[in-house]
Amino acid sequence: MHELAITENVLRIALDEAEKHDARRIRVIRLRVGKLTQVVPESVEFYLGLLAQNTAAAGAKLEVEAVPVVVKCTVCGECYCPEHLDFGCRRCGEPTDIVSGRELYVDSIELE
């Protein structure tokens, strides 16, 4: 259900940008969404269709780039995409830091 609040924020960002640039229409909204956010792109798309009615974003296409989880070992420096949410280094077993996978932002907006 958190997709509704996320979509409201995405739409606000897009509409603010459209207003700044005197755009009459938003054609495409591109998001980068990390796998760890557990955001369901289809839900965001659904809510966008509802919330954007009667705005400059009505009919806007949503493009979502999924960002994989990447971790880096704090000891040996091994950097990889874990198959499971096991964040011990696959090489040496030490703890890892998350390098990517938590992203959730508007990457770009196409205006008309």
C-alpha positions in Angstrom: 0.0 0.0 0.0 3.0 2.3 0.4 2.9 2.7 -3.4 0.1 5.2 -3.1 2.1 7.6 -1.1 5.1 7.1 -3.3 3.1 7.7 -6.4 1.6 10.9 -4.9 5.2 12.2 -4.3 6.3 11.2 -7.8 3.4 13.0 -9.3 4.0 16.1 -7.2 7.7 16.2 -8.4 6.7 15.7 -12.0 4.0 18.4 -11.9 6.3 20.8 -10.1 8.9 20.3 -12.9 6.3 20.8 -15.6 5.2 24.0 -14.0 8.8 25.3 -13.7 9.3 24.7 -17.4 5.9 25.9 -18.5 5.1 22.5 -20.0 1.6 21.7 -21.0 2.0 18.0 -20.7 4.1 15.3 -19.1 4.8 12.5 -21.6 7.1 10.2 -19.6 8.1 9.8 -16.0 11.2 7.6 -15.5 11.9 6.1 -12.1 14.8 4.2 -10.7 13.6 1.6 -8.1 15.9 -0.5 -6.1 15.0 -4.1 -5.4 15.2 -3.6 -1.7 12.4 -1.0 -1.7 9.9 -3.7 -2.5 8.0 -1.2 -4.6 5.6 -2.9 -7.1 5.9 -0.9 -10.4 2.5 -2.1 -11.6 0.9 -0.5 -8.5 2.7 2.8 -9.0 1.5 2.7 -12.6 -2.1 2.0 -11.5 -2.1 4.8 -9.0 -0.5 7.2 -11.4 -3.3 6.6 -13.8 -5.8 7.5 -11.1 -4.0 10.4 -9.5 -2.9 12.1 -12.8 -6.4 12.5 -14.2 -7.2 16.1 -15.0 -3.5 17.1 -14.6 -0.6 17.8 -17.0 0.4 14.2 -16.3 -2.8 12.6 -17.5 -1.8 9.7 -19.9 1.9 10.0 -18.9 3.9 6.8 -19.5 5.7 5.4 -16.5 9.1 3.8 -17.2 10.7 2.0 -14.3 14.4 0.9 -14.2 14.9 -1.8 -11.6 18.2 -1.4 -9.7 19.7 -4.7 -8.5 21.0 -5.3 -5.0 24.8 -4.9 -5.0 26.9 -5.4 -1.9 30.6 -4.8 -1.2 32.6 -6.6 1.5 33.9 -4.3 4.2 37.1 -6.4 4.5 38.2 -8.0 1.2 36.3 -5.6 -1.1 34.4 -8.3 -3.0 31.6 -6.6 -4.9 28.6 -8.7 -6.2 24.9 -9.1 -6.5 23.8 -11.6 -3.8 21.3 -14.3 -4.8 19.5 -14.1 -1.5 19.3 -11.5 1.2 22.4 -12.9 3.0 24.8 -10.1 3.4 27.8 -12.0 4.6 30.6 -11.9 2.0 30.5 -14.9 -0.4 34.3 -14.9 -0.5 35.4 -14.4 3.2 32.2 -14.4 5.2 32.7 -10.9 6.6 29.9 -8.2 6.7 29.0 -6.3 3.5 27.7 -2.8 2.8 24.8 -2.3 0.5 26.1 -0.4 -2.6 22.8 -0.3 -4.5 19.3 -1.6 -4.3 17.7 1.0 -2.1 17.2 3.7 -4.7 13.8 5.2 -5.3 13.8 8.4 -7.3 12.6 10.2 -10.4 15.4 9.9 -12.9 13.9 12.0 -15.6 10.7 13.5 -17.0 9.8 14.1 -20.6 7.8 17.3 -21.0 5.9 18.7 -23.9 
